[in-house]
Amino acid sequence: MTTTETQTNPVKALLHAGQCALGLSVRLGRSTDIVRIAKTSGHDFLFIDTQHAIFDLETISNIAHFAMSIGIAPIVRVRGVDDPDVSLLLDNGVTGIVFPDVNTEADARKAVQTVRFAPLGRRSVGGNYAQFDFKPVSTGDVMTRLNEATLLVCMIETTEGLANVEAIAAVPGIDVVHVGSNDLLASMGMPGQFNSPEILAAQTRVIAAARANGIFAGYGGNRDVARQAAAIRAGVQFLTTWTDIAFMTAAATQWTSAVRKLLAEPQ
């Protein structure tokens, strides 16, 4: 890669083209095989979940390097806006960060400060980045190009975050405001009520806040195909489908159930 080439992120390219990006939530996979599975199954990005699963940093970096090489965006959900590993992840191949539980404009500004280089943020500048195949790139080019290519997602997961979503979405440097429907419904006192008018209204509000600020709306936690399609039709462009654990469990259960059903039938 030369210093005149443009560093890109396949998810950001899809979003800016008006298309939807689908992500596979990764909690089980610990090898680069999960990247090929994501690609073969029609996903655009990995949503590596360090909030709810235990990964070591080297494992994430190895997955991220391979993902970049075959056009799948490696995105990590960290533990929160105070997670100390964000810069390290970005310095070692990760191309996007998802911050859970963003409740205030101050939370959003902290997320931007951590992910973005100056002038938007305070991220430390290193050198020899995997995103450039470790080729020497001028500091100015690194800062500009990685600021443009790195995806920053803020999750709206509480009634407080929803009340502040317009202010959160207005913070420069954010790419996606993302409804975490499971936690938001729990915060509303309505766990699991994915068809409720309240969660649909929340989705509409987040989409409107994103559009008003020229950014994108995301949606996750709702593991129903029809509801996911409806969210996309309503304006969501960044969506997680299901976890690797759930996909494997569902398919394995379907298979064993089918075998036992056939064996129970009279010959």
C-alpha distance (Angstrom), angle and dihedral (degrees) to the residues before:
residue distance angle dihedral
M1 . . .
T2 3.78 . .
T3 3.78 125.8 .
T4 3.81 89.3 -107.0
E5 3.81 93.9 60.1
T6 3.79 120.4 95.6
Q7 3.80 118.9 -118.2
T8 3.81 108.5 -135.6
N9 3.78 139.1 -171.6
P10 3.82 114.6 -147.6
V11 3.80 92.4 -143.7
K12 3.80 93.6 51.4
A13 3.81 89.0 47.6
L14 3.81 90.6 54.3
L15 3.80 93.1 46.7
H16 3.79 93.7 49.7
A17 3.80 89.7 47.9
G18 3.81 88.7 58.0
Q19 3.79 93.9 -109.6
C20 3.78 132.4 126.6
A21 3.80 122.7 -106.7
L22 3.81 117.1 -150.5
G23 3.78 121.1 -154.5
L24 3.80 132.7 -159.9
S25 3.80 110.9 -139.5
V26 3.80 107.5 -133.4
R27 3.79 119.8 -153.2
L28 3.80 101.7 134.3
G29 3.81 107.8 34.5
R30 3.79 115.3 95.6
S31 3.80 101.1 166.7
T32 3.78 135.3 62.3
D33 3.82 88.1 -101.6
I34 3.80 87.8 85.7
V35 3.80 88.9 64.8
R36 3.79 93.3 57.5
I37 3.81 90.2 45.1
A38 3.79 89.3 53.5
K39 3.79 91.6 50.0
T40 3.80 95.2 44.8
S41 3.81 91.3 48.7
G42 3.81 92.8 53.5
H43 3.80 100.6 -103.0
D44 3.79 122.7 144.7
F45 3.78 100.4 -158.7
L46 3.78 144.6 16.6
F47 3.80 116.7 -120.9
I48 3.81 98.5 -157.0
D49 3.78 104.9 -162.6
T50 3.80 113.2 -146.9
Q51 3.80 90.4 158.4
H52 3.80 93.4 69.9
A53 3.81 103.7 18.7
I54 3.79 136.2 49.1
F55 3.81 116.9 -113.0
D56 3.75 129.0 161.8
L57 3.79 117.1 -131.9
E58 3.79 95.7 -117.0
T59 3.82 91.1 55.0
I60 3.79 91.1 52.2
S61 3.79 91.7 47.8
N62 3.82 92.4 50.8
I63 3.80 91.5 49.9
A64 3.81 90.8 46.0
H65 3.81 94.4 51.3
F66 3.79 91.9 51.7
A67 3.80 93.0 43.8
M68 3.80 91.6 55.3
S69 3.80 90.1 52.0
I70 3.82 93.9 59.3
G71 3.80 100.2 37.3
I72 3.80 101.0 -98.9
A73 3.80 114.8 128.3
P74 3.82 113.7 -127.2
I75 3.80 106.6 -143.6
V76 3.79 124.2 174.7
R77 3.78 129.2 -154.0
V78 3.78 103.7 -147.3
R79 3.80 128.2 -161.1
G80 3.80 96.9 -96.0
V81 3.79 144.0 -57.4
D82 3.82 89.6 -60.9
D83 3.81 95.3 54.1
P84 3.82 105.6 132.6
D85 3.81 94.5 -152.9
V86 3.81 99.1 66.4
S87 3.80 97.8 97.1
L88 3.79 91.7 42.8
L89 3.80 91.4 53.0
L90 3.80 91.8 49.3
D91 3.81 91.6 47.3
N92 3.82 90.1 54.9
G93 3.78 106.4 50.6
V94 3.79 107.9 -69.1
T95 3.81 110.5 130.7
G96 3.81 101.2 -167.3
I97 3.78 141.5 27.4
V98 3.80 127.4 -150.9
F99 3.80 115.4 -159.1
P100 3.81 114.4 -157.6
D101 3.79 124.8 -149.1
V102 3.82 99.5 21.1
N103 3.79 102.7 174.2
T104 3.79 107.6 163.0
E105 3.76 143.3 29.7
A106 3.82 86.9 -107.0
D107 3.82 90.2 57.3
A108 3.80 89.7 50.8
R109 3.80 92.6 49.2
K110 3.81 90.5 50.9
A111 3.80 89.6 51.9
V112 3.79 90.7 52.4
Q113 3.79 92.7 46.3
T114 3.81 90.2 54.0
V115 3.82 98.1 45.7
R116 3.81 103.4 35.6
F117 3.76 130.2 68.6
A118 3.79 118.5 -132.5
P119 2.95 136.6 -39.5
L120 3.83 89.9 36.4
G121 3.78 96.6 31.6
R122 3.77 148.3 1.9
R123 3.79 103.1 -110.0
S124 3.78 112.6 148.6
V125 3.80 116.4 -113.8
G126 3.79 115.7 -126.2
G127 3.77 128.8 167.9
N128 3.81 144.5 -116.6
Y129 3.79 96.7 37.2
A130 3.80 122.5 -162.4
Q131 3.80 88.3 -133.6
F132 3.83 86.8 69.0
D133 3.83 95.2 41.0
F134 3.81 86.7 -105.4
K135 3.79 91.6 -69.9
P136 3.80 117.3 146.9
V137 3.79 110.8 -94.1
S138 3.78 125.7 175.9
T139 3.80 115.9 -100.7
G140 3.78 91.3 -118.6
D141 3.79 92.1 53.2
V142 3.81 91.8 46.3
M143 3.78 92.6 53.0
T144 3.80 95.1 45.5
R145 3.77 98.2 42.3
L146 3.79 98.1 42.8
N147 3.79 91.5 45.6
E148 3.80 87.3 56.1
A149 3.81 96.3 42.6
T150 3.81 101.1 43.0
L151 3.81 115.5 92.5
L152 3.81 117.4 -139.2
V153 3.81 117.4 -165.6
C154 3.81 126.0 -175.0
M155 3.79 116.4 -161.7
I156 3.79 120.7 -142.1
E157 3.81 104.2 -150.5
T158 3.81 107.3 147.9
T159 3.77 138.4 51.6
E160 3.81 87.1 -110.9
G161 3.79 91.4 55.4
L162 3.79 90.7 47.4
A163 3.81 91.3 50.4
N164 3.82 88.6 53.4
V165 3.80 99.1 38.6
E166 3.80 94.6 111.3
A167 3.81 91.0 55.4
I168 3.81 91.7 43.0
A169 3.81 93.1 50.6
A170 3.81 90.7 50.0
V171 3.82 94.0 61.3
P172 3.83 108.1 109.2
G173 3.78 113.9 -118.4
I174 3.82 99.4 38.7
D175 3.81 117.7 117.6
V176 3.82 103.7 -177.4
V177 3.79 137.4 23.0
H178 3.78 104.9 -157.6
V179 3.80 129.2 -162.3
G180 3.80 111.2 -134.7
S181 3.79 93.2 -159.3
N182 3.81 98.6 -173.6
D183 3.78 95.2 54.9
L184 3.79 94.2 36.2
L185 3.80 91.2 54.6
A186 3.80 89.5 47.6
S187 3.80 89.2 51.2
M188 3.81 88.7 51.0
G189 3.80 90.3 52.4
M190 3.81 90.3 -113.5
P191 3.81 106.3 103.9
G192 3.78 114.2 -173.2
Q193 3.81 96.1 3.9
F194 3.80 95.1 128.0
N195 3.81 94.6 160.0
S196 3.79 95.2 51.5
P197 3.81 118.5 125.3
E198 3.80 88.3 -124.9
I199 3.81 96.2 61.6
L200 3.80 91.5 42.5
A201 3.80 89.1 51.9
A202 3.80 89.5 49.1
Q203 3.79 90.3 52.4
T204 3.80 90.6 50.0
R205 3.80 91.2 49.5
V206 3.81 93.0 50.2
I207 3.81 91.8 48.2
A208 3.81 90.2 50.6
A209 3.81 92.1 48.6
A210 3.80 90.9 50.4
R211 3.80 93.7 48.6
A212 3.79 92.6 47.2
N213 3.80 89.1 58.9
G214 3.79 99.6 39.7
I215 3.80 94.4 -110.2
F216 3.81 133.9 109.0
A217 3.79 139.3 -93.7
G218 3.77 124.7 -129.7
Y219 3.78 135.2 -168.5
G220 3.79 134.1 -164.5
G221 3.77 144.2 157.2
N222 3.80 94.9 52.6
R223 3.79 104.3 109.6
D224 3.78 100.4 -169.3
V225 3.81 122.4 106.0
A226 3.80 95.8 -145.7
R227 3.80 93.0 48.2
Q228 3.80 91.4 46.9
A229 3.80 91.2 51.3
A230 3.81 89.9 48.3
A231 3.82 90.3 52.2
I232 3.80 90.6 52.2
R233 3.79 91.6 48.9
A234 3.80 88.3 50.8
G235 3.81 91.6 56.1
V236 3.80 109.0 -81.6
Q237 3.82 112.2 138.5
F238 3.82 103.7 170.6
L239 3.79 111.9 60.0
T240 3.79 137.3 162.5
T241 3.80 114.1 -145.6
W242 3.81 108.8 -164.4
T243 3.79 140.6 -46.1
D244 3.79 123.6 -86.6
I245 3.81 87.5 -120.1
A246 3.80 92.5 53.9
F247 3.81 94.1 46.3
M248 3.80 92.4 50.6
T249 3.80 93.8 44.4
A250 3.81 93.0 48.3
A251 3.80 94.2 48.5
A252 3.81 93.6 43.6
T253 3.79 91.8 48.4
Q254 3.79 92.0 48.5
W255 3.79 90.5 51.4
T256 3.80 98.1 47.6
S257 3.80 91.0 44.0
A258 3.80 90.3 52.9
V259 3.80 92.5 49.7
R260 3.80 92.6 49.4
K261 3.79 91.2 46.0
L262 3.82 90.7 54.5
L263 3.79 91.7 46.4
A264 3.81 90.2 52.7
E265 3.77 92.4 55.8
P266 3.81 117.7 96.2
Q267 3.79 115.3 -101.9
